């Protein structure tokens, strides 16, 4: 019994140098973004592995009637764009930002107060910067499923709203708490946002 133990120990020790030289398994390369099929954009398949920017609850940019249900909006950005923003305070070409909508629930498991996110994705929108592809540099896409989606027409209100009120490069950085201080420090906040912020502070 002792001989077998010594043999196994020697065998294991002899394998240690080889194990030490074995490179660790690398994470799979992320899918290139943005990606298109003709005039349609592919849904980013791995966006939940990206950088999480923020979440909003029941947010709306107009004073219309409130919906009859609660919704969370989760925002993710591709890691390369996030790193570039941290350096410069603005977005590079090919930036891809995903807004994921999920329903809110109040009853489930041990929860007795407050809201938490449902498991079902209720909608997915993508804001993408592609200067060579879009005349206005940025475009919006809405996905109902995994199929490639057509660009939302530039006549939609979202384009005018982002142009008139976004803090940085037509994006709502004012709602991303980890990025707003960076843009403030680097002086990249838009004049329109600063005017909005001043008006809000005076109310």
KATA-V880758 format. One record per backbone hydrogen bond with DSSP energy under -1.0 kcal/mol. CO is the residue of the C=O (numbers start at 0). NH is the residue of the N-H. If there is no record, write none. Layout:
# KATA-V880758
<<CO,NH> <CO,NH>>
This chain:
# KATA-V880758
<<0,4> <1,5> <2,6> <3,7> <4,8> <5,9> <6,10> <7,11> <8,12> <9,13> <14,18> <15,19> <16,20> <34,41> <36,39> <39,36> <40,148> <45,48> <46,49> <50,76> <53,74> <55,72> <69,103> <70,57> <71,101> <72,55> <73,99> <74,52> <75,97> <76,50> <77,81> <78,82> <79,83> <80,84> <81,85> <82,86> <83,87> <84,88> <91,94> <94,128> <95,77> <96,126> <97,75> <98,124> <99,73> <100,121> <100,122> <101,71> <102,117> <104,115> <107,110> <115,104> <122,100> <123,142> <124,98> <125,140> <126,96> <127,138> <128,93> <129,132> <129,133> <133,136> <135,137> <136,129> <138,127> <139,151> <140,125> <148,40> <152,155> <155,158> <156,160> <157,161> <158,162> <159,163> <160,164> <161,165> <166,189> <167,170> <170,167> <170,172> <171,174> <172,175> <175,178> <175,179> <178,182> <179,183> <180,184> <181,185> <182,187> <189,193> <190,194> <191,195> <192,196> <193,197> <194,198> <195,199> <196,200> <197,201>>
